[in-house]
Amino acid sequence: MKFVCDSAAFSKACINVQRTVSSKSTIPSIEGILIEALSDSLKLTGYDLEVGSQTFIPAEVQENGSVILNARNLCDILRMVPDETVSIESDERNICKIISGDVQYSIIGTSADEYPDVPEVSAGFPIVINQALLKDMIRKTIFSVSTSERNPVHCGVRFEIGNGKIVLVAVDGARLAVRREDIDYSGDEVAFVVPAKTLGEVVKLSDNDEGFCSISVGRRHICFEIGEYRVISRLLEGNFIDYKAAIPISASTKITAPTKRLIECVERTALIITDRSSPVRCTIENGVMKFSSVTSIGTANDKMPAEIEGKDLEIGFNSKFVLDALKATESDEIRVELNSPSQPILFLPTEGDKFLFLVLPVRI
């Protein structure tokens, strides 16, 4: 194998692919990047047996071939090369010479035959969505993904696609996040759960606001095509919670309030909270929302006016969970619906149904 390519483009591609390379494994080959020199381009692959990424970059290929190079070592070298171009040549023992300007390295590689097969994903009707929209939907749900392995299917975001709509759902046992949008899709209804790690990679690669992401879904795997990159991942299996049953269908107290002011009140009241189990207390009465907290440090109190409809109420909540939900709304005003101190708190748009955030209360 022998090729010459642009140093900056090669370095950027390797850094992006490196994120799906295993950092510590009993299989040495998956700690590396598979480099395949084709007729006029390089194909780079990183795969940790759960999530993989692939991309192509232009290259002047003088001899076709392939080799695996340790990802960390390769990325460190490419970051420091002095010239605008870099050449790599490997022999039959997989010894690679890396040359750029006056700098030369000789690195021991691994045979490409030892690299695991990356799953191929075949799908029916394509799912195409604007990159910026998909990134926004992921960011506004992924914070509610469970980090507990007790039920692995909740360690990802559920996608529901059909009838011209896409819905993303995440749940962690104490909160729920739902985002809905209209898309141009007329295929069969599909539902699947994508690991949070995979979606984090999709977000990082979705840097073109005008570009589109194409999604292919197989029985066990999914592929996101984003610009020059492909992200391939296993899907999570299991019974996802019936989240719709957890959403109250009515509310005895309804509040409309400016989102920014509400965030500021919760943040100020939570400043003295050092123990995650300590709640913020909210008293709703006479057109005012009063917030307070009591900890070993001291006490904090704040209040704000709001449009309140229904009965008075006092409830406690985890400040981080509520702030995560409020900051994900990105709307000037928010609708809050409650029933009792022991039932969920709902955060909704004042119009439409583009988002829904649910937070379970904390005993006070």
N, C-alpha and C positions, 0 to 999 in steps of 0.2 A: 504494500500500500504506500502511495506517495501522493501528496497534494500540497497546494499552496492556497491560502485564503486570507481574507481580511482579519487582522488580529482582533479589532474591536468587535466585529460581528460574531466571530468565533467565541470570544470571551463572554459576550452577553448571552449567547445561546446556551453555552455550557453552564453559566450561573443559573439560568432559568431551569434547565433540565436537572441540575444538581439537586433541586428541592425535592425531587421524587426519587432520589437515590437513597438507598439504605445507609444510615450512618454507622450502624454496628450490626453485623450479621455473621452467622456461621457460614454463609455462602459468600466468599470473597468477590465473586463476579458482580453481585448486585450492589457492591460498594463503588462500582465504577460506572462510567458512561460508555455505552457502546457506540463506537464511531464507525460508520460505514461510508467508504468513499465510492460514490457511484460515478456515472459518466461526467456530470458537470456540477455535482453538488455533494454535500455531506449530509448524511442522516444521523442525527444524534438521538439516543434513547437513554432514559433513566427509568428504572422500574424497581420498586421495593416489594413486589409480589402482591401489593394491594392497590397502589396507585402508580401510574406510569405517565411519562410525557415524552413526546417526540417532536422534532422540528427538522427542517431542512435549511441549509444556508448555501449560497453559491460558492464554488471552489474550482480551482484549476487542477483537475485530477489527472495525474500523470500515470498512475497505476491503481486500478481498482483493488479494493480489499477491505478488511475490517479488523478491529482490535478493541479490546476493553482497556481503558486507562482509569486509574483511581481518580474519582471525581474531585476530591479535595486537592490532591496534588496538581491535577491538570488546571483547575480553576485558579489556584495560587500562581502557577507559572504564567498563565495567559494574562493575569492581572498586571504582571510586572514586565512583560516583554517590551523591548524598546522600539521595535520597528512597526510600521503600518501593516506589514504582512508577516505571516508565520508559516513555516513549512513543517510537515510531519512525515516521516518515512519510517516504516516498520519492516523488519525482516521476518524470516520464517520462524524465528524463536520469539517473536512478538516483542523484540527490543525496539523501542521507538526513539528516533532522534527528533528533537524539537528544536528548530533553529529560527531565530528572529534577530536580524542585525548581527551583532558580534556575539550574541548569547547563544549557547548551545547546551541542551540537556540530553541525557540518555536515560530513558525511563523503561523499566520492565513492565510490559503489559501482560494481558491475559488473552487467551484464544477466544475469539467470538463464539466458538462452538459451545462454550460453557455458559453463555448468557441464556436465561430462561425465555421461553416464548411469551411475547406480549399478546394478550387476547385480541382477537379480531372481533369487532362488533358489527353485526349486520342488523339493519332495522327496516321497517316499512316506511310509512309516510314521514318525511323529515320534519323535525321541529326546529324552527329558525326563530331566533329572538335577538333583539338589539343588545349588544354587549353591555352598554351602560345601564339598560333596564334590568338585565339579569344580575349584574353586579349590585345594583341598588336593592333588589329583592333579597339577594343572599345576605347582604350586610344587615338587613332589617329583620332577619329571622335567625341567623346563625348564632346569635348571642344566647338564644334560648335552648340550644342543643344540650342534651345531657352529657355529662362527662363520666357517668357511672357505667361500668360494664355489666351491671346486673341485667339490663335489657338492651343489648347492643343496637337494636334497631332504632332506639331513641338517640343514638350517638350520631345521627345524621338528620338531614332535612328531607321531608317528604314532598315530592312533586306530584301534583294532580293536574293533568293536562287534557283538555277536551272541550268541545263546544266553543271554540274560540277564546278560551280562557286558560290561564296558568295560575295555579295556587301553590304557594310554598308554606310549609307548616313545620314548626320546630317546638319540642316540648321537653322539659327536664324534670317534671314532677311537681314543681312549685310555680311554674309559669308556662305560658303558651304564646307563640307568635305566629300570626297568619298574615300573609301578603297576597293580594289578588291583582291581576292585570289582564287586560284584553290582549290577545295576540292573533296573528293571522295563521290559524291552524284549523284544518278541517278533517284531520285524520281520526283514527279510533281513539277513544278515551284510554289514557294510560296513567298508571300511578306507580311510583317507585321511590326508594329512599337512598339518597346519596350521602356517603360519609362526609363529615364536616371537613376533614383534611383535604379531600378532593375539591370541595367547594372553595376552600381557602386558596387553593392553587388557581382555580378558575378566576377568582377575583383578582389575583395578582397579575394574571395574563390579560385581563380584559381592560386594556388601556386605550382602546379606540372607541370614543363615544359614538362615532358614526358607523362603526363596523357591526357585524352580526356574528352570532355564535350559532353553530349548527349542532344539534344534539341527536345522537343515534343511541337507541336503547335496545339492548338485547335481553335475554332471559336472566343472565347473571352479571352482565357488565354494561357499562355506559361509556360513551365517547363524546367529549366536547371538542369541537374544532373551532379554535379561536385564532384568527389570523394565520400565521405560519405554524402554529402549535396545535398538537392534539394531546388531550388529557384523557387517559383511559383508566377506568376504575371499576372495581367490583361494586356491586350493589349490596346494600344491607338487607338481610332477610329476617323475617319475623312478623309478628302481628303488631302493627302500629296502633297506638291507643285510639279509641273512638273519640277524637277530640271534640267533635261537634256536640256530643252528649255532655261535655263538661262546660259548655258555654250557656249561661243562663239565658232564657228566652224573654225574660221581662226584668224590670228593675223598679224598686220602690223609691230609689233616690237617683236623680239624674242631674249631672253638673256640666255646665259649659264654662270653660275657663281659658284664659290665654296661656298657651303652652310654656312660653319663656318664663312668665311669672311663676307658674307652678313649679317648674324645674328649679328656679332660684330659691323658692321657699323650702323645697325638700332638701336641696344641697346645703342651705344654711343650717337647717335643723339637724342634719346628719353630721355636721362637722365634729361634734363631740363623741360620735359613736366609734368605738374602737373594737367592739365585739359584734361580729356579724349577726348574732342572734338578738341583739338589742333593736327593738323596732322604733320606727317613727310613729307617733300617735297623731291621728287626724280627727278633729271634731268638726262636724258639718252642721251648722245651725244658723238661722237668721241671716242668710245670704253671705255667710263668711265661712272660710275654711281655715281652721286653726291647727297649726302643727306644733308638736312638742316632742322632746326626747329627754330622757333622764338616764345618765350613766355615772360611773364612778368619778368621771371628770367634773360633772356638774349637770346643768340643765340648759336647754335651748328652747326658745319659743318664737314663732313667727305666725303671720296670718295674712290672708288676702281675700278680697271680695270675689264672688263668683255668682253666676246665674244658677240657682239651686231650685230644683223642682222635686217635691216629694217630702218624705219624712226626714227628721234629724237623725244623725248617725255618728257613732264614734268607732273608729277602726284602726288597727295597727298594721304596719307593713314593713317589709324589708326595703330599705331605701335604695339599695343598689338595683334591685329588680325593677322598682318603679322608675328610677332614673333611666335605666336601659330602655325601657318601653317608651318613656316620654321623648327621649332623644332620638329614637328611631322613627317617630311620627313625622318630624320635619314639617309640621303644620302650625299655622299661627294660633289656631284654637283647637282644643281637644274636648271630646265628650267623655265623661267618666260616668259609669253606671255601677251602682251597688245595690245590695239587698239587705245584708246584715253583717255584723262583725265577723261571722264565720264563713261567709260565702265570697266567691271570687270578686276581684275588682276588674272591671273591663275598661279599656282605653280604646276609643273609637274615633273615626273622623266625624266632624259635624255633619258632613254630607257624604253619601256613597258608602262603599264597603271595601276600600282598597287595603285597609289594614285592620287588624284586631289584635290587641295585646291583653292577655289575661295574667293576673298575678294573684296568688293565693294570699290571704291575710295572715298576720302573725298574732297570736294571742297576747292581749295586753292586760 
